[in-house]
Amino acid sequence: SAETIGDYSNPNIEPGTVIFAPGGSRNYYDWSAALFQRDDPATSRILGEGHCDAVYTGPVGTESFVWPTTETRISGYEYSPEMNHWGIDIGGDLGNPIYAADAGVVVYAGWNDWGYGNVIVIDHGNGWQTLYAHLSEVYVGCGDWINFGGQLIGTMGSTGNSSGPHLHFEMSLNGFRVNPHKYYPY
């Protein structure tokens, strides 16, 4: 209803709300296959020399996410769309290991011109993507396969617009950034 939705051009729908589209359809995906097509490398959100070409094959994530580093302390900024902060900042020491949250394919690896410094983005092939920013070292490259959550992909740093060593970690589902705290049982 108009009372619930509000302005139809900018509806009042909470992220994660299940919506049914009568007559809607989507492409069929055979989940028994180990490979799938990734022809959108997600370069529209972040720009810089880390840009990758389209990737067409690779592992699919399990949606059982691994914490992305050995550290657990939130160092300052939480997920806050109101503040234009779309991830969580996990504090630690320069050089702490950074791990892939799940299996997938690297669709961005390297420098980002928008303040993230060294960045890795992994497309998990099931609508999920994870972003790891401010890294001191990047151990993976464009198109690399991440075969399991917990695979070492880089080290914690303070590159880009950063006031000290930390991991800026983002998660997105079907192109919408979500609060990582909702997906980790700690």
C-alpha positions, 0 to 999 in steps of 0.5 A, spaced: 500 500 500 502 507 499 502 508 506 507 502 507 511 503 501 511 511 501 514 514 495 513 509 489 520 512 486 523 511 492 520 505 496 520 504 503 523 497 503 528 494 508 534 491 505 533 483 505 526 483 505 523 478 500 519 480 494 515 476 490 514 479 482 508 475 479 510 473 472 518 474 474 523 470 471 531 469 472 536 465 468 536 457 470 543 455 474 545 448 474 547 448 481 550 441 480 555 444 475 562 446 478 563 452 474 558 458 472 559 464 468 561 471 471 561 476 465 560 482 470 566 483 474 563 488 478 567 494 476 562 499 476 563 500 484 570 501 484 575 504 479 583 504 479 588 499 476 586 493 480 580 493 475 579 486 472 576 483 465 570 479 465 571 472 468 567 466 466 569 460 470 570 459 477 568 456 484 562 457 487 561 459 494 558 455 500 555 461 504 558 459 510 563 465 511 570 465 514 572 471 518 577 475 514 582 475 519 586 473 525 583 479 529 576 481 531 576 488 534 572 493 531 577 499 530 572 505 529 567 504 524 561 500 524 557 498 518 553 505 517 550 507 510 548 513 514 555 515 514 557 512 507 561 507 511 559 500 507 563 495 511 566 494 518 573 496 520 577 490 523 583 493 527 590 489 527 597 490 526 601 491 519 602 484 516 596 480 519 593 475 515 587 476 511 583 471 509 577 470 503 571 469 506 568 464 502 570 460 495 570 464 489 574 468 483 578 474 484 574 480 480 578 486 483 586 486 485 590 492 486 590 499 487 583 503 488 583 510 486 577 512 491 581 511 498 581 504 499 588 503 497 590 496 495 583 492 494 581 485 493 574 483 491 571 476 490 565 474 487 562 468 490 558 466 484 552 466 488 550 473 488 555 474 494 561 479 493 566 480 499 571 486 499 577 487 503 581 494 503 587 498 505 591 491 504 599 492 505 600 486 500 595 483 495 597 475 494 592 474 489 590 477 482 585 478 477 581 471 475 585 467 481 580 462 483 579 462 491 578 454 492 575 455 500 574 460 505 580 461 509 585 461 503 590 467 505 589 472 500 593 478 503 596 482 509 593 488 513 595 494 512 594 502 512 594 504 504 589 509 501 585 513 506 587 510 512 589 512 519 592 506 521 592 498 520 586 495 519 581 491 514 575 495 511 571 489 510 564 489 505 559 484 503 554 485 498 548 480 496 546 481 489 549 488 488 546 491 495 551 492 500 549 488 507 552 489 514 557 483 515 555 482 522 549 479 520 553 473 517 558 471 522 556 467 529 560 470 534 
